[in-house]
């Protein structure tokens, strides 16, 4: 089982859309995929149509004593091979609980270590560095960083790279990083310059293409609907399919090195 964290300390960069597009792409290839919503805002959970009230069972139950098994918290979806674990607004209380409840930083790692029901687990992270993101990075084999191609996003990307380096040192094992340019408007000079700067700073970690702006997936719930075929409609989903090939290539390389 491979664990991917989709993370960035800046909001609005397409984390949930990226999680759903990659998860959907893996599932359409016949792989068993579980998406875990770690954001108290619960965008991924809402995209699957889970109502906020009454609060569903989900991620918060992994932090209880004793924790609920992951298998009991997973929900199915309309896409074959793709399941998800819901977020709840109560996740926002975990930071306060962590001061008096030791061990919460490894709760997700422990839950995943007890499960072998999936080929890939995708962690949709909140846009802030805190307990939930630390859990995700501690558990991950691979971090995918969606990043807008605009100047402010570059600062967020630099901060995210520092965070991944810190977590890698702390856990003393490799943490693969792939940077995925998103929401790219090739018509603007600002976007083109930001993309060039991103590649100059971060080199081969950056995908050679970029996910374009595309109104066809502006509503993330579109990505949770069943597909008639493996063909990805629209510019953005076609780009995500190519990005998935690149990420899988990187992922296989790091897995072989670890073996």
N, C-alpha and C positions, 0 to 999 in steps of 0.2 A: 504494500500500500504506500502510495506517495502522497504527501501532504503539501499543498500549495497555499501560501498566504497571499491574498490580494490586498495590498496595503499601501497607504500613503498618508502622511500626517497632514495633508491638505485635503479639504473636502471639494466636491464638485468635479473630480477628475475622471469619474466613470468607473469607480471600484465595483459597484453592484452590477452595472451593465457588463463589465468585463468578467466578473464571476459567473454570471448567467450565460454569457456567450461562450466562454471556455467550457463551462460545465455541460452545456447543451452539445457543444461540439464533441466532447469526449463521449457523452452518452450515445450520440448518433454513430459513433465508431464501435458501439457494442461494449463499452467499458462501464463498470459500475461506479457511479459517482454520487457523492454526498456533499451538498453545499451547506455550510454552517454559518448562520447569520450572527455575527458577534457585535453588531451595531445596535445600541438601544433604540435608534431611530427606526430599525426594523424594515428598511426599504426592500430587502430581498424577501423577507417574510410576506410583506404586503403584495409583492409582485406575484407570488404564488397563490394569492387570494385568501390567505389566512387572516381572519378578522382580528383586530386588536383586543376586542372585548367579547367574551371573557378572555383573560390572558391565557394563551396556550401554554402547554408544557413545552419546554425547550431548553435553551442553553443555560439558563439560570439553575436548572436542576442538576447540571454537572458540577456545580459549586456547593451543593448541599452536603451534609454529613449524615448518612453515607450518600455518595453521589448516585444519581440514577444512571443505569447503563445506557450507552449511546443508542443501542438498538431499540430501546423503549421510547426514545425521543424522536426518532426519524419518521418523517412523513413522506408518503409517495407523492408523485406529481403526474401530470398528463403526458410527460415525456418519459418514455420507457428508459429504465436504467438511471434515472435522475431523481434523487430524493433530497430532502432538506431538513434541517433542524431550525426551528423558529427562534427568533429573538423576542425578548420581552422588555418593556420599559424598566423593569426592576433591575436590569443589568447595570443601570446607572448607579446603583447603590453599592456595587462591588468594591469600588475604590475605598469607601468608608469601612466596609467589612474587613478589608485586607489588613487594616491596622491592628485588628484584634484576632484575626483568624489566619494563622500562619499556613503556608503551603498552597495558597490560592494561585500563585504564579505558575504552578505546574499542573493545575487541575485538568486542563485540556490535553496536555501531553499524556497524562495518566489515563484519561478516558479513551484516547485514540489507541493507546498501547493495548487496550483490552478488546479491541475490535479488529476483525480481519474480513469484514463483509464487503469492503469496497476496494476498488482499484485506485481511485483518486478521491481525496477529500480536499475541498476548496473552502478556505476560510475567508469570508467577507468581513474585513476589519473595520472598526470605527475610524474616523479621521483624526484621532487624537492619540498621543503616546500615553498609555496608561496600562492598567492591569490586563485588559482584554487584548490589546495589541501585543503586549509582552507575552501573554499566553500563546498567541498565534505564532509569533516569531520563534518562541522556544520549541514549539511543536513542529514547525515547518521544515521540510527538506528544501524548499524552493520558494523564494519570494518574488512575486510578480508585482511590479510597481507601475500602475497606470499613471500617466503624467500628461497633462495638457501641454500643448506646445505654445506656451505664452510665458513672458518673463517672470511673473510672480510664481508660477509653478516650478521654475528652476530652483528657486530658493527652498521650496518644500522638498524637492527631490534631493538636494544636497543634505538637508536635515534627515531625510529618510535613509540615505546611504550611511550617515554617521550612526544612526540607530541600529541598522543591520550589522554594521561592523562591531558595535558594542555587544550586541546579543551573540554574535559569532564568537567573540573572545570569551564571553561569560560561559557559554555552553561547551566550548572547546571542540567544536566540530564544524565542518564547512556548512555554509548557508549560501546556496546558489541564488544569484540575483539576476532577474531579467527586467529590463525597463521597457515599457510599452507606451509609446507616444499615442495619445488619444485626442479625440475632438479636434482634429487637425483641419484647418481651413487653408488649403494650399493657395488660395487666391490672395492671401494677405502677406505682406512683407514681414510683419511682426511674427507670424507663425513660422515662416520659413527661417527667419533668423534664429528664433528660439530653438527650433529643431536642430539646426546646424550647431548651435552652441551646446545643446544637450549631447550630441554625438561627439563633439570635441572634448567635452569634460569626462564622459563616461564610456567612450569607446565601444568595444564589442558587446558590452552589456545592453546596449540600446538596439532594438529591432531596426532593421534597415529600412522598413517602411513606416507608415503611421496609420492609425485608425481614423478615417475621415468622419466629419460631422455627417449625420444621416438621420433625417426625421423618421425613417422607418423603425428605428429602435429608440426613439426619444422616450417612449413609454416602455420601461423595463418589463412590464407584464407581457409584452409581445413575445418575449423570449421564453416564456414558460408555457406557451401554447404548443401543441404537438405539431411536428413537421411532417409533411407528406412524403418527403424524401430527404436524403442527406445533403441535397443541394442547398446552399445558403443564399437566400434572396437579399438583394440590396448591397450597396457598396460596403457598408460597415461590417455586416456579417461575413461577406466574402473576405474582407481583410482580416477579420478575427479568425477565420478558418486557416489563412496563411500564417497568421501569428501563432496559432496553436501548433502548427507543424514546427515552427522555429523553437517554441518553448519546449515541445516534446524532445526535439533534438538536443537542446541544452540539458534537459532533465535526464535523458538517457546517459549523456556524457558524465554528469556528476554522479549518477547512480553507479556507473561502471567504475569510476574512480574510488567510490566508497567501498565497493565490493573488493 
